[in-house]
Amino acid sequence: MAFTRLAVFLSVLAAASPLRFYAGQGASECTALSECVPMSKCPSGLKALRRRQPLPRLCGFKSNLLKVCCPDLHATSANPVSAGQVTSTTEQNSVGRSSPPKVGARSAEACQKYSEIAFPRINLFIKNGIEAGPGEFPHMALLGYKYNEGQQNSGRTLTKGVNASWACCGTLIHERFVLTAAHCVEKEYPFVVRLGDLDWNSDEDGVQPKEFSVLRIESHPEFNRSSVANDIALIELRTQVPFNWVMQPACLPAPEENQDALRQDLLVTGWGSNAFIPLSATSMLMKARLRAVDFSECNNDYASTRTGGLLEDKQMCAVDPKGLADACQGDSGGPLQVKVKDSQLMKVVGVTSAGKGCGSSPGLYTRVSGYIEWIENVVWPSK
């Protein structure tokens, strides 16, 4: 992430402790209409916590985890539905229909479900700085490649003594899928994805990241290296991600969202270089505020380097109006994002794709809204 390094002052507003909602209430047994589970497994309890409403009855602790009597889990325990099994209402109510569900319906419904079970986060306010805080971007993923001695961004020891070189980023969008750039999985395949990290070079950054083995990689079939067209790919993980405060998915935009809808503050995040010459990798997750650039300006910027020009519905540019920040080498595959209204989650509107230097011109991003149908067919295939 190219930037002017400034002193960072953290001011943390502590989230309200869930225990204060239990004043005077001791642990008790649950009724036949509820089930005693950790708070993190109770959707209605988490929803009440976010809204600062009274929480379900306390029923004990598991290690140091609060357990509550959860009524909604008991009601649906016979037919549990995981986040990865979301299907559109249209699909459920149209038995025997011949037409597929509306493009965007499956990802929108998944976003709604993820929002309802999202973990509340402490608000972090960073004055004049761009270091991310713990759990601020819980959808961020690091892609790990075969370890090569001396390679930049490499050397972090993973669990079970396995080493990996970090070279690209990604976005968790589902309990089994990570969104990234096709050029990140073109010549060399990542074998592991790391989620929940903040500083990959420290074990004392206040988070507990985990590694997930890669099952398969699905690059867009029309990816073109020379023009960087269709620079988007999906990574399927071998095991399901257990959502928590440092590992939560991001949402996807609606297919009709275009550049005009993105004229707001955008955030780009990554573990890439913090300068272009000389390249200097950072182990700390960084963030920068950007603005979308008019497509004609974006296309003119890349006309000489991208044969045939850019694709307006598939590519976009973003830049820091102050010229201080930009995505840089190593940030590839990471998200350009906005906050989802009335939700703890972020929406990934772009995938970091290419650039001419770091900060010298608008960065080029794959426009996610142009690929919703392709993403849904891989992540949420119709039955």
C-alpha positions, -999 to +999 in steps of 0.1 A: +000+000+000+017+032-011+014+059+015+030+087+034+037+072+068+022+092+096+021+088+134-008+066+143-029+074+173-055+048+183-086+057+202-106+026+210-142+028+220-149-003+240-180-022+229-207-027+255-200-058+275-227-084+270-225-093+307-240-059+317-273-071+302-273-099+328-272-077+359-287-098+387-293-128+365-275-161+373-270-191+351-300-214+348-314-243+329-331-237+296-367-245+289-378-272+264-383-245+238-347-233+238-312-247+236-281-238+257-254-227+232-225-203+230-236-167+223-217-169+190-240-197+178-273-179+186-285-156+158-312-139+179-288-133+207-262-117+184-290-095+169-301-084+203-264-076+213-260-054+182-292-035+190-283-032+227-315-051+236-320-077+265-302-109+256-315-145+260-313-161+294-277-170+306-272-208+310-235-211+317-200-208+302-179-230+279-143-222+289-146-185+289-174-183+264-209-171+274-237-196+268-274-186+264-308-202+260-313-198+223-350-203+212-344-199+174-318-227+172-342-251+189-370-243+165-348-250+134-325-277+148-343-304+128-334-288+095-303-265+100-293-243+072-257-231+070-246-198+054-234-218+024-268-234+018-287-202+012-311-204-017-332-176-031-369-173-020-378-173-056-362-207-060-378-221-029-413-210-039-411-220-076-412-257-076-407-271-111-399-237-127-377-237-158-360-203-154-330-198-131-333-174-101-327-137-108-290-128-110-280-114-077-308-129-057-287-157-042-258-134-032-282-108-018-300-133+003-266-147+016-256-111+025-288-107+045-281-139+064-245-130+070-255-096+083-279-112+108-252-134+123-223-109+120-203-104+151-202-069+166-168-052+164-151-026+185-149+007+167-114+018+159-106+054+151-071+059+137-060+096+133-040+104+103-030+067+098-038+038+076-030+007+098-061-014+102-073-024+136-080-060+149-111-074+134-118-042+113-117-061+080-125-097+090-131-108+054-094-102+044-075-132+032-038-139+026-028-163-001+001-186+007+024-200-020+053-225-019+080-210+003+111-196-015+140-185+006+145-147+003+113-140-016+096-108-006+066-111+017+077-146+027+089-164+057+060-165+081+058-200+097+023-215+096+008-240+118+023-275+118+057-261+107+046-254+071+062-223+055+045-201+029+053-170+008+026-143+009+021-127-024-016-119-029-047-110-010-083-121-013-118-116+002-139-142+021-174-141+005-187-174+017-179-201+043-159-220+017-150-194-010-124-166-013-126-140-041-093-129-057-076-119-089-070-144-117-034-132-122-028-143-085-035-179-094-023-180-130+014-191-129+015-205-094-013-218-072-016-209-036-019-240-014-031-223+018-053-193+027-048-174+060-079-157+075-083-135+106-047-120+106-036-084+112+002-085+113+014-117+097+048-112+113+036-110+148+019-134+173+011-105+196-013-084+175-045-094+194-059-118+168-059-156+163-057-163+126-062-197+110-050-214+079-073-233+054-061-256+027-071-249-009-094-275-025-097-260-060-093-228-079-117-214-105-104-186-127-126-167-150-125-186-184-120-154-203-091-140-183-066-122-205-032-116-191-021-089-216-053-067-212-060-078-176-096-083-187-117-106-165-090-106-138-111-125-112-110-159-096-125-180-068-107-202-044-126-230-027-114-240+007-111-276+018-129-270+051-157-246+062-147-213+079-162-209+114-173-173+114-161-152+144-151-116+151-119-118+129-134-141+102-166-129+086-176-127+049-180-096+028-211-091+007-213-087-031-229-057-050-260-060-071-255-065-109-270-031-117-246-012-095-223+008-117-196+035-114-222+062-107-234+043-076-198+042-064-192+079-060-186+076-023-157+068-001-141+035-010-116+016+010-088-005-003-070-029+020-040-052+018-006-064+030+013-051+000+043-028-005+042+006+012+064+022-014+072+017-050+108+025-053+123+008-035+097-019-028+091-023+009+066-049+020+046-044+052+035-073+075+007-051+089-027-049+072-031-014+057-061+006+045-065+036+023-095+058+013-100+062-025-126+076-049-138+060-081-125+077-113-147+085-143-144+056-168-133+078-197-104+091-176-096+055-165-097+042-200-074+070-213-049+063-185-046+027-197-052+031-234-015+027-242-009-004-221-041-023-224-048-034-260-083-026-271-091-004-241-109-013-209-143-029-204-166-003-188-190-029-172-161-051-160-133-027-150-130+005-130-103+029-116-100+044-082-075+070-068-067+089-037-078+125-044-049+138-022-024+116-040-011+100-008-023+064-010-028+036-035-029-001-038+006-015-046+024-047-053+013-075-030-022-060-027-034-078-058-066-098-054-077-078-024-109-058-021-120-023-030-150-020-007-177+001+009-197-005+041-231-022+038-258+001+051-272-010+085-248-039+087-215-048+103-203-061+069-185-046+040-193-049+003-165-058-022-171-037-053-137-042-069-108-066-070-073-051-070-060-059-105-032-037-119-016-002-119+012+019-134+034+023-104+019+030-070+002+063-066+014+077-100-020+070-117-054+056-108-053+019-098-072-006-120-098-029-104-120-057-117-156-044-112-173-072-092-209-062-102-201-074-138-194-109-126-223-117-102-238-144-124-205-161-128-197-159-091-232-172-081-230-202-105-198-212-088-205-204-051-243-208-050-251-231-079-288-235-087-303-269-080 
